[in-house]
């Protein structure tokens, strides 16, 4: 029997791959068929884990032989059809119809919902992808957000998931500051406006107009910087745009607390709130694909490079 913590971690990876398949299946018909590969891989990983968990030797099992050796598994014929679609796509180059993609999505969902409890004594819905997140504060806030959403406490959910996103940026950039206390994800600096002293104060309003220009330039640069930051970190900018439209205007104070302002009514449906949570989760996993600590890049002893 596999250790419980390791079991939950591996089930989280399987659920992540399944969710990738869900996202792929909802895309345009020209590429949605890739979801069949993701669904099949996630189910195959599940079956392999199940045999390990039950101490069944499965090195030479074909896909469908798992059902012959674990009689409690359901949907054998549906999985046979899914396997056939996968073989046709991967090995024969036959593109499945949209209805086959939809059938694969339904079959994969039913498989996990029916077999996870019977195999591992845990509901599929209870498997948390948050266990895959290494950023502690972001993880805590996302767990809170999901709990609030499950209780239909929508405002609390939005507040915590919004903080979760900005804490993710803080946590990721914290150990990547250079000697000037900046990171390479800071792209601009504010242009400062030095007003005339009181002795030379002009009364024609030109100073105020110039100050407004400086303010507008700084605002534009801040928007450009944020777009560059999102893109440079590997986030999906289109999803980020939706995230921004659904969340309050947010300021992080020097104390670390957050101030939020809602300028207009938001459509905080359960579906949109789940999108916010999934977006921050995706961003956290994206950052974990390549992470580094600035301290590991600095030499342990003084080093001078001499160039002749």
C-alpha angles and dihedrals in degrees: 000000000000120000109264096236092049090045092054091047092053092045088052090055090049091050090049091055090047090052090050086056090051091054092047092049091058094055126093119305091250092067107014091093090075085077089075090066092049093047092048093047093049092050092046090052088050092052093048091050090048093056091048090049091051095040094243116151106232107163094124101034118129115219096266095042089075088074091052091055098040106044094182091070115104136205096044095157093045089052091048088057092047090051090050091052090050092051092048091050101040102034104025102032093234110153112219122230120253091254089058090053090051091048090051091052092051093045094049092048092049091047095056095041093050101039109035095073094044092048105037103015092242130105114245089230090059094059105106123212088196088081087074093061117098097187100096102202093043090049092050093050093047092051089051091048093053091047091052091048091050088053090047091242091143102173092051089048093053093045094053097042090050091052088046091061095050092043088054090058091047094048093047096047097039096088095038100070120127128216090285091057090249132115129219086250089071106089107170143035127212118259106233121218116216109202123213115266118256093261092061098036110148120218101200094087094245093120091055091049091050091049089052090052091052090049092050092048091050091049092051092048091050090054091048091048092052091050091049091047093052092048094044091053090055098248122149102256094202091055089045089055090054090047091053093048092053099043131069123259100270133203124187110215124216087252090062093250122124131235117199131192127191111205097179140007115286128209097238098176119160089253093053092046090052088051090056092051093046091048094055090044090052091048092051092050090046091055090049091059087076121012133154140178118233090217090064090057097054119089117248090224132039110277128193121188112210117201119193 
